[in-house]
Amino acid sequence: MPRGTPNPNPMYGIYGYDDYWSVDIRRNKVRMVKAFYFNTHGGREGALAHAQAHRDQFVREHLPVLKREIAQRVRRDNKSGVAGVYFREEPGGKNPMWIAMTRVSPEKSVSKAFSVGRYGPRARELAIAERQKQLEQMTGYASRHPADGSTSALITKHPSNPTATTPC
């Protein structure tokens, strides 16, 4: 496959080489790689069947991370201590405010500002509470491949949200 083009769903996470198939998948910053050699797995087709079975088992056991979980990670450059909440003021210290901002989808970003002049010290807490409301609008998994959606029959609940029935 050309670089940047995802493999078709049956080949998701599987890459072919001269004498083996390689399963290569990342989940939550952990990379899993395993080779299936043609000579030990009954030829090209046998090795592919083993690789696909291994990949499917791995995908069942290691769900993609929820987008909400990624959005809650505090970045290195965060100064407020809360992901998605930051303090802003104009030059000269004018209009100080706490802002909650969340990208709920690639097309939609929501934000709300709380003025320190109006709300006083409560402005930060209000921004944090607003951020939690914004995160509730965020749904789905942080997967970059369409095949993760095809495993919906295998996966019914995510450990961080046991009542959810959202597919991968």
C-alpha positions as CSV (number, residue, x, y, z in Angstrom):
1,M,0.0,0.0,0.0
2,P,1.3,3.5,-0.7
3,R,2.4,5.4,2.4
4,G,-0.5,7.1,4.2
5,T,-3.1,4.8,2.7
6,P,-4.7,2.4,5.2
7,N,-4.8,-1.3,4.3
8,P,-8.2,-2.6,3.4
9,N,-10.1,-4.0,6.4
10,P,-9.1,-7.7,6.0
11,M,-5.5,-6.6,6.0
12,Y,-5.8,-4.0,8.8
13,G,-2.5,-4.1,10.8
14,I,-1.0,-6.8,8.6
15,Y,1.9,-6.2,6.3
16,G,3.4,-8.6,3.7
17,Y,7.1,-9.3,3.3
18,D,9.0,-11.8,1.1
19,D,8.7,-14.7,3.5
20,Y,6.3,-13.7,6.2
21,W,3.3,-11.6,7.3
22,S,3.7,-9.1,10.1
23,V,1.0,-7.9,12.5
24,D,1.8,-4.4,13.7
25,I,-0.8,-2.5,15.8
26,R,-0.5,0.3,18.3
27,R,-2.9,0.7,21.3
28,N,-2.5,3.5,23.8
29,K,1.2,4.2,22.9
30,V,2.1,0.5,23.0
31,R,3.2,-1.2,19.8
32,M,2.5,-4.9,19.2
33,V,4.5,-6.7,16.4
34,K,4.5,-10.4,15.6
35,A,5.7,-12.2,12.5
36,F,4.0,-15.2,10.9
37,Y,6.5,-17.0,8.6
38,F,5.2,-18.9,5.5
39,N,7.4,-21.9,6.2
40,T,6.1,-22.5,9.7
41,H,2.4,-21.7,9.1
42,G,1.5,-23.8,6.1
43,G,2.5,-21.4,3.3
44,R,1.4,-17.9,2.4
45,E,-2.3,-18.4,3.0
46,G,-1.8,-20.3,6.2
47,A,0.4,-17.7,7.6
48,L,-2.1,-15.0,6.6
49,A,-4.9,-16.9,8.3
50,H,-2.8,-17.1,11.5
51,A,-1.9,-13.4,11.3
52,Q,-5.5,-12.4,10.9
53,A,-6.6,-14.6,13.8
54,H,-3.9,-13.1,16.0
55,R,-4.8,-9.6,14.9
56,D,-8.5,-10.1,15.6
57,Q,-7.8,-11.6,19.1
58,F,-5.5,-8.6,19.9
59,V,-8.1,-6.1,18.7
60,R,-10.8,-7.8,20.9
61,E,-8.5,-7.7,24.0
62,H,-7.1,-4.2,23.4
63,L,-9.7,-1.7,22.6
64,P,-8.8,1.6,21.0
65,V,-8.7,4.5,23.5
66,L,-11.8,6.7,23.8
67,K,-11.4,10.1,22.3
68,R,-12.5,11.5,25.7
69,E,-9.6,9.8,27.4
70,I,-7.1,11.4,25.1
71,A,-8.8,14.8,25.5
72,Q,-8.4,14.5,29.3
73,R,-4.6,14.0,29.2
74,V,-2.8,17.0,30.6
75,R,-0.1,18.2,28.1
76,R,3.4,19.2,29.1
77,D,2.8,22.9,28.3
78,N,-0.5,23.0,30.3
79,K,-0.3,25.6,33.1
80,S,-3.7,25.2,34.6
81,G,-3.3,21.6,35.6
82,V,-6.6,20.7,33.8
83,A,-6.7,19.6,30.2
84,G,-8.7,22.0,28.0
85,V,-8.8,24.8,30.6
86,Y,-6.6,27.8,30.3
87,F,-6.2,31.3,31.6
88,R,-6.1,34.3,29.3
89,E,-5.8,38.0,29.8
90,E,-5.1,40.9,27.5
91,P,-1.9,43.0,27.6
92,G,-1.8,45.1,30.8
93,G,-3.8,42.4,32.7
94,K,-7.2,43.5,31.2
95,N,-10.1,41.1,30.9
96,P,-8.7,38.1,32.8
97,M,-10.7,35.0,32.2
98,W,-10.6,31.2,32.4
99,I,-11.6,29.4,29.2
100,A,-12.8,25.8,28.7
101,M,-12.3,24.6,25.2
102,T,-12.9,21.2,23.6
103,R,-12.8,19.9,20.0
104,V,-15.8,17.5,20.2
105,S,-15.4,16.4,16.5
106,P,-13.1,17.3,13.6
107,E,-15.6,19.9,12.5
108,K,-16.8,21.2,15.8
109,S,-15.0,23.0,18.6
110,V,-16.8,24.4,21.7
111,S,-15.6,26.9,24.2
112,K,-16.9,29.0,27.0
113,A,-15.1,31.8,28.9
114,F,-15.6,32.8,32.5
115,S,-14.5,36.4,33.4
116,V,-12.6,36.8,36.7
117,G,-14.1,40.3,36.9
118,R,-17.6,38.8,36.9
119,Y,-17.2,35.5,38.7
120,G,-14.1,36.2,40.9
121,P,-12.1,33.2,42.1
122,R,-15.0,30.9,41.1
123,A,-14.2,31.5,37.4
124,R,-11.6,28.7,37.3
125,E,-14.0,26.1,38.9
126,L,-16.8,27.1,36.5
127,A,-14.4,26.6,33.6
128,I,-13.5,23.2,34.9
129,A,-17.1,22.2,35.3
130,E,-17.9,23.5,31.8
131,R,-15.0,21.4,30.4
132,Q,-16.6,18.3,32.0
133,K,-19.9,19.1,30.2
134,Q,-18.1,19.6,27.0
135,L,-16.3,16.2,27.3
136,E,-19.7,14.5,27.6
137,Q,-20.4,15.6,24.0
138,M,-17.3,13.8,22.8
139,T,-18.0,10.3,21.6
140,G,-16.2,7.5,19.8
141,Y,-12.8,5.9,19.7
142,A,-9.5,7.4,18.8
143,S,-8.8,5.0,15.9
144,R,-7.4,6.1,12.6
145,H,-8.5,3.0,10.7
146,P,-12.0,2.1,9.5
147,A,-11.5,-1.5,10.3
148,D,-11.7,-0.7,14.0
149,G,-15.4,0.0,13.4
150,S,-15.9,-3.4,11.8
151,T,-15.2,-5.1,15.1
152,S,-18.4,-3.9,16.7
153,A,-19.9,-7.4,16.8
154,L,-16.9,-8.5,18.9
155,I,-16.8,-5.5,21.3
156,T,-19.9,-4.3,23.2
157,K,-18.5,-2.4,26.2
158,H,-15.5,-0.3,26.9
159,P,-14.0,-0.7,30.4
160,S,-14.1,3.0,31.2
161,N,-17.8,3.2,30.3
162,P,-19.4,-0.2,31.1
163,T,-22.9,0.9,30.0
164,A,-21.8,1.9,26.5
165,T,-22.5,-0.2,23.5
166,T,-20.5,2.0,21.1
167,P,-18.4,0.0,18.6
168,C,-14.7,0.5,18.1
